[in-house]
């Protein structure tokens, strides 16, 4: 973790408050016994207080609340339910501050840059807010503007959270096995990327360009970036009109299961084939557009796995989907040195992987819980004497988000056996398997 400047009194007080909130969350996580009705009332009240603290503390903890809300299987129900508030818009910064950030980045006042600029933001999130605008050529656009002063505040929070994670690992095995300090380090790295708007805009462009590499995925999109109006703290992009997934009801007016399948297919291809993948697919970042397409928005957090981990994931899904042979995945893992001292053949290691992962991925995604996946990875790590692969944990976190959408919009859908998702990843094998099963795959 980078060292911060010496804390002032205000920063020291904030660090103490952050530490108290971390302790409260830790106590929640360590409660495993069923609660009585009276205890449940206390837990609900305490959870609301924790979320109030998240909102007061700002972006770092609003993001933590979003994770808890979207991955309810991993956190106590009272806390996860209270954190649903974090998925809604947060209070915006005043319009004059947003205008000042735009002018400082682009070198001219807002009035000279755009035909129009709405002072009332369309949305305000933990790191930035989005304003509608019209470019000089009449193109409707939106501009994402970072909150002033956010860099220093998030660094202070992350350093305090890192100290807290180290202490929790010393005193609680759950946090040590989960590698809490590594999670904070990953969050730090992701945050530094998210606060660099040029990097975010580049990754968004690369993701969008790869969407249609196979000539399909016409039902999926991402906003086009308008580079002349981008800067270190602002990104200007195509305006889209639609509805966040958590506000859509499966009422028969749209094939919502196909909508989810299309979105997950494009997301899978980005992970397994192209490289950059959306690493923050909570409901506010996935929309059903008015024209029926699914759109992925806000590329502040983007992951990109090394090729060896992409291969391991491809092997895992090929085994789950096609032939049940997990020994290929075992050989890849062995090549990384994880199982160098394990007295077992590739077939035996593959059987261990199959026993742990196959039941997880063979379930209806609406029944999948992020905790199941992470604890499965932890179990594999314990068998082999190594920490859980962090690259797969980021992947698992996104499945935790999709879990909520599938529950309402795609009941009965089993991701691990859906050939459609992998038609571009394993084209020959999927074509052969679908013919054998007599399954007709969607064209797009």
Steps between C-alpha positions, in 0.01 A plus 500: 500500500634849424584723794279802556597845622491548877144487627348824614252497788204469261663208319583329830141534614378358168740207534360422846144508366599278208659256743181488707292423191741223394472351849120510482503320163742242638269428794212450256707258293594293805138448612396160368222381736133557411359819653188527712229746401625754753861454387389537140346837588824612657695371198274693261546821699878449523515429125321824419751681719793338318356605162449854631870496585584370150313789341660756732851362447464520125614319185718220638231379735212554259684257273531255788126534557434429131703181525308390810163579342577319176661194663248424771604136538835607640374745765243486781150567363424811715820671383460396134140622492585835660781546246247500215487875562857521370383387156291815466639840406709683759476878555673693216762769535380854413480582130757779521759251630426257217527782245834605649641146462390490133648843427831416671533175304395624157642853515180691425179587685208260462303762303767500228532122484138387473178621342331414828603359839250385765599613848274234654693172466332195352670287765745547784714206602771449758790623285341719233174644372355512151363809327308510173642727232475569127811524282542784250395270213170421677602157634335408830767400751573463869811607686625313806663737749712388796419633845754766607751386764403135472853371443637595843187392685498153345872450569445580869208257515690224325804536723279478809312203356833326433603544864163364607528199267845416640364502854199288405725242335699471823199429718242327276569199276209591266673823395840331475367228267310758295830695466341829607817705449527379140142613440588849627813508281290403198246769590785752521626403155150515354437837664816654360392384154145626550632844594694519173232597248732456200559137590128445556410654163761287323373178660141589419598553136690171486209312657252657256719424197530133603125453547432437133826322412312182404228677303230441759407650840287758319269494802781626727673836505708749698517880456734644239765729651531852353872554550526874420288567811691273741762597757677375815178527705219498240375259234250601232305223331189400308173552684282192539134473598374203695422342836738344758454124528385513861199711391383257233226249571463170316145584392496341155567822310862403430699177489694584813671161518648554153599853606700359792649223286618750240662718763677213674615358163668827402649533849635142489660562162672811631652296785590183315598637158557874474660614827335805663175409678250706696586458867204676662174371349263615773149591383572868445761402239280259300200643313236372265488772236179629350585313178527166686880469513693449822765764571801488731581838653769651725838338439666641811592147611631277221686175548738332259627152577844376394475255210579203725198575720278546196612156388425352843149646493444375145609153608265514796200593290589255223503221757172615655329548165648241264695202631535506882881471479647736761853360466583769241421767758713309754797497261475877450486560874796266553697701240464806725668312785190485720502122526873433467514326839165320472539124474218448250465444127335751268198272485475487880536879527244535223260282695544726803423805286194329351369397840518858624410712197264287293210520752543879518483565125239233427234686700237746392685835515208633704608253770872575472654684793829686484595346833464152346747584226751675724487231765543239226817677390614521863438127536718426197771729638493323837534162328808622316646718775469829309288815519191521280568627146418871525427524127208262537360690798445812285323278249291352781401843628336582168307173510366622833353800320349291220342282767254774592392565142456131420281445804232730357567515129630154407358242745600147409799606294814290562807694393741207516305301239404785264682430173397840363738681737803321356418479127790737418734359764473133392333531157561148366430320828186704567367443147557125532353481849191704413439274197531190719251642749268644235531845660439805280714795610388861460644668192614807692 
